[in-house]
């Protein structure tokens, strides 16, 4: 059986940390539940009437206007993320290259390139899923959200990175220049977008 506090926590967990009046939403929701229970309505019935916490959170988010991130800011964030990964891979690869025999140095370069590619894609999926933003997006005040404004799920985080894996990223990016919400093609497919945080 879910308690009122657990229900409210699940609703708040479905809201981005930057949601305006986040604490007020929690207080009002707690007050509404307590009021209904005081009227004699069983807690289970109150929670059932409120519905799924994620859907309820999305209804709160619908009142918050989302501002699409400018193309230049998004591009700079992506470049910063790539630079962070390259530095993280280049330093150990360079040190390793200095320690191994010359005949193995080509292998070190290949392994470093694969590590950089995997690190970039998997790191982006993890950061956007867990935090809603990569380090580059965080520095530029951008966030990845569902079209409703709620945090994205694992499937959405993966679909957003498919253009990199399929080597069609530049075609995908062109959509952001011409769509109303400044979304890439695979962002439209995943029902996600990058917004000003």
C-alpha positions in Angstrom: 0.0 0.0 0.0 1.4 3.4 -1.0 1.4 6.1 1.6 0.5 9.7 0.7 4.1 10.8 1.2 5.3 8.1 -1.1 2.8 9.1 -3.8 3.8 12.8 -3.5 7.5 11.9 -3.7 6.8 9.9 -6.9 5.0 12.8 -8.5 7.9 15.2 -7.5 10.5 12.7 -8.8 8.7 12.9 -12.2 9.2 16.7 -12.3 12.6 18.1 -13.4 14.5 19.7 -10.4 14.1 23.1 -12.1 10.3 23.0 -12.3 9.0 26.3 -11.0 7.1 26.0 -7.7 8.1 22.4 -7.3 7.9 22.5 -3.5 4.5 24.3 -3.7 3.2 21.5 -5.9 4.2 19.0 -3.3 2.6 20.9 -0.5 -0.6 21.5 -2.3 -0.8 17.8 -3.4 -0.2 16.7 0.2 -2.8 19.1 1.5 -5.4 17.9 -1.1 -4.8 14.2 -0.2 -5.0 15.0 3.6 -8.2 17.0 3.0 -9.9 14.2 1.1 -8.8 11.6 3.7 -10.2 13.9 6.5 -13.5 13.9 4.6 -13.6 10.2 5.1 -12.4 9.0 1.6 -10.0 6.0 2.0 -6.5 6.8 1.0 -6.4 4.1 -1.7 -9.5 5.7 -3.3 -7.9 9.2 -3.2 -4.7 8.0 -4.8 -6.6 6.0 -7.4 -8.6 9.1 -8.3 -5.4 11.1 -8.7 -4.1 8.5 -11.1 -0.6 7.6 -12.1 2.0 9.9 -10.5 3.9 10.4 -13.8 0.8 11.4 -15.6 -0.2 13.7 -12.8 3.3 15.3 -12.9 2.9 15.8 -16.6 -0.4 17.7 -16.0 1.5 20.1 -13.7 4.2 20.5 -16.3 1.7 21.4 -19.0 1.3 24.8 -17.3 5.1 25.5 -17.6 6.0 26.9 -21.0 9.0 25.2 -22.7 11.4 27.3 -24.6 13.3 25.4 -27.3 17.1 25.7 -27.1 18.8 27.8 -29.8 20.6 25.8 -32.4 23.9 27.5 -31.7 23.7 26.7 -28.0 22.9 23.0 -28.7 25.8 22.8 -31.2 28.2 24.3 -28.7 27.0 21.9 -25.9 27.6 18.9 -28.3 31.1 20.2 -29.1 31.9 20.6 -25.4 30.7 17.1 -24.7 32.8 15.7 -27.5 35.8 17.7 -26.2 35.3 16.3 -22.7 35.3 12.7 -24.0 38.3 13.3 -26.3 40.3 14.6 -23.4 39.2 11.8 -21.1 40.3 9.2 -23.7 43.4 11.0 -25.1 45.3 11.3 -21.9 45.3 7.6 -21.0 45.8 6.6 -24.7 48.8 8.9 -25.0 50.3 7.5 -21.8 49.6 4.0 -22.9 51.1 4.7 -26.3 54.3 5.9 -24.7 54.6 2.7 -22.7 53.9 0.1 -25.4 56.3 -0.9 -28.2 56.0 1.1 -31.4 54.4 -1.9 -33.3 51.4 -1.8 -30.8 50.8 2.0 -31.0 48.5 1.7 -34.0 46.3 -0.7 -31.9 46.3 1.8 -29.0 45.0 4.5 -31.5 42.2 2.1 -32.7 41.2 1.2 -29.2 41.2 4.9 -28.2 38.9 5.8 -31.2 36.5 3.0 -30.3 36.5 4.0 -26.6 35.9 7.7 -27.6 32.9 6.7 -29.8 31.4 4.4 -27.2 32.1 6.8 -24.4 30.4 9.6 -26.2 27.2 7.7 -27.1 26.9 5.8 -23.8 27.9 8.8 -21.7 25.3 10.9 -23.4 22.6 8.3 -22.9 23.5 7.9 -19.2 23.7 11.7 -18.5 20.5 12.6 -20.3 18.6 9.7 -18.6 20.0 10.3 -15.1 20.4 14.1 -15.0 18.4 15.4 -18.0 21.6 17.0 -19.3 25.1 16.3 -20.4 28.0 18.4 -18.9 27.9 20.6 -22.1 24.2 21.1 -21.8 24.6 21.9 -18.1 27.2 24.5 -18.7 24.9 26.2 -21.3 21.7 25.9 -19.3 20.0 23.3 -21.5 17.9 20.3 -20.5 16.5 17.3 -22.3 12.8 16.6 -21.6 9.8 14.8 -22.9 7.5 17.0 -25.0 5.4 17.4 -21.8 8.4 18.7 -19.9 8.9 15.5 -17.8 12.2 13.7 -17.6 13.0 11.3 -20.5 13.0 7.5 -20.1 15.7 5.0 -21.2 14.1 4.3 -24.6 14.0 8.0 -25.4 17.6 8.4 -24.3 18.7 5.6 -26.6 16.6 6.7 -29.6 18.0 10.2 -29.3 21.5 8.9 -29.9 20.7 6.5 -32.8 21.7 9.1 -35.5 25.3 8.9 -34.1 25.3 5.1 -34.2 23.8 5.1 -37.7 26.1 7.8 -39.0 23.2 10.0 -40.1 23.7 12.7 -37.4 24.1 15.6 -39.8 20.9 14.8 -41.7 19.1 14.4 -38.3 20.4 17.8 -37.1 19.1 19.6 -40.2 15.5 19.0 -38.9 16.3 21.2 -35.9 16.7 24.2 -38.2 13.3 23.9 -39.7 10.9 22.4 -37.1 8.7 24.5 -34.9 10.0 23.2 -31.6 13.6 23.0 -32.9 13.6 19.2 -32.7 15.9 16.9 -34.6 14.2 14.0 -36.5 15.0 11.5 -33.9 13.9 13.8 -31.1 10.5 14.0 -32.8 10.5 10.2 -33.1 11.4 9.8 -29.3 9.0 12.6 -28.4 11.7 14.5 -26.6 13.3 18.0 -27.0 16.1 20.2 -25.7 14.9 23.2 -23.9 16.3 26.2 -22.0 16.6 25.1 -18.4 
